[in-house]
């Protein structure tokens, strides 16, 4: 009895071992396949992340470039691109000044050929006469005598202009035409080219005859 049992157990043992080996091989194969799938999925996930990061970086760079371009196109800290230009700030003018001197004059061209300096009083002031060597504060508009084209204006800069007078710092037409004018006056100076910047603009200004309307605000 025990002998038959021993023989049967011996006969079943190889089959059991074979099955174990096969099961182990199948398990190892499944584990390897699962590992490959996990690695493949992980690789795909990493690839998606890399693509997303690349796209995000490109978008960020484009947005940064757009911001820099906008900042560079901005003409100023207070003016938006394509915004209408703002008017110059209102000037603080002396008290008691003639109301006519509180607004910018309209200055047109002259007529005929200008051969000498002409000083025309448009508003006569009540202050002391300007003396050579004084510092004067003025508003002015300068245009071409020929066609009335404006080339300069203190009004457009939003503040009066202060300068010494009668000491050779200015064109001769101003030095000669403004000395003796009472403070508070508005005068028109028609200046030939030789008393301005030269017939051809040799002194660095507009050429030929010029017309200035000058408001004398102060002198000291």
Secondary structure, DSSP 8 states (H G I E B T S, - for coil): -HHHHHHHHHHHHHHHHHHHHHHHHHHHHHHHHHHHHHHHHHHHHHHHHHHHHHHHHHHHHHHHHHHHHHHHH-S-SS--TT------------TT--GGGGS--------S---S-EEEEEE---S-B--TT-EEEEEEEEEETTT--EEEEHHHHTS-EEEE-SSSSS-HHHHHHHTT-BTT-EEEEEE-GGGTT-TT-TTSS--S-EEEEEEEEEE-
